[in-house]
Amino acid sequence: MKPTFYVLRSAPLLALWTGVLFPSKALADAGQAAVENVAATAAHLIDKSDTAWILTSTALVLLMTLPGLALFYGGLVRTRNVLSILMQCFAIAGLASVLWMAAGYTIAFSDGGSFNSISGGFSNVMFASIREDTLKDKLPESLFAMFQMTFAIITPALIIGAYAERIRFAAVLWFSSIWLLVVYAPVTHWVWGGGWLGRMGLLDFAGGTVVHITAGVASLVAALVIGPRRGFPHTPMMPHNMTMAVTGAGMLWVGWFGFNGGSALASDGNAAMAMLATHIAASAGAVTWMFYEWIKFGRATVLGTVTGMVAGLGTITPASGYVGPGGALVIGVAAGMVCFNAVQIVKRVWKVDDSLDVFPVHGVGGIMGTLLAGVFASTSLGAFSGQGFAPGIDSMGSQLGVQAVGVAAIAAYTAVASYIILKGVDALVGLRVSKDEETEGLDIISHEERGYDL
């Protein structure tokens, strides 16, 4: 027993002498042990079921852009411009991903110090602080950053529908890049990254303000600045391939479950309710638009039905995690009716050539959904009650005020910033192609390729 006693008693002294005589090895061993301890702790804290669901949701949201949005938009343009749309979606996916890694994520989700109300800081440039063992709640931060990256991809990609068939490819890349860092990332911080709107209590579960209002308002500004396509509004500009468009729309519908359900950041009842609300609103939007068009024009079109579905999806997005099935049904019906009339007003009354109706569907839908989230999140509406207001908000009136402030502030900032960016890009590389180039088509002009061998 005595030798064992002396060994145990002398262990701290031996450790000390080891550190003195062999400091590098001792420090290295200690550092390695610390790293292993942190990694083990992180592995213990990670919720594997939540992680599995967000991994799936991330793939679903990326599916929305590639190939969902690419096929949807590609089918809606004319034959000579189909490749240009597909190329713009793919190029933005790659470019936005790199920019999100370089600076977008840190602007949106890091601590901005004394400027935190309006912007994040630069502590996570190039994902510098993201490692295998860094966490965001109970998720790996690498997964959270990737999930948010898919939102940063689809938002500028939505805007291409406003200026389709007449913009230079270089202008698309410049505008999308600057817009992502100047508009999307700061607004994301305002709402989800600890900024002023999030602190105020704005309800935006999955991106009604961050995605749909920013993309919709920027689309309206872009359509006004760039001007209409040749022949608009008198020359018919019909979709060249509705089969392609419907295929893409179906992928959007499925992918939106990851968009809204994944925004719960957990595999729980909130995610399930968000998915249910999403599906009900999409179905109600499609059916409402179909019947509304049928009554008004004597026929129900495929284009109108899928557009109503997208309107329902976009409108429910900010409210999806806060409302119940009854509220989702009302929101979907409202989306079908209001967005249908918004399309007619923008095209026929305002005579603005928003080529693929981004503002009347996503912009108007995002605004309406954000406001209605402040109504149907209430628990006092009987069958139409929702999940309850955000902490600190105790009345429908005060919540509607917060929602209105968020809508107005984000719409105003997006409009001004988008206008300045567009004018800057126009001075730098020029925004639109010439009349002859527009007639020939962007597939040949921009890429020297054709979508079809005619």
Summary of the structure (lengths in Angstrom):
residues: 454
radius of gyration: 25.3
end to end distance: 93.9
largest distance: 102.7
contacts: 1749
relative contact order: 0.13
helix: 75%
strand: 1%
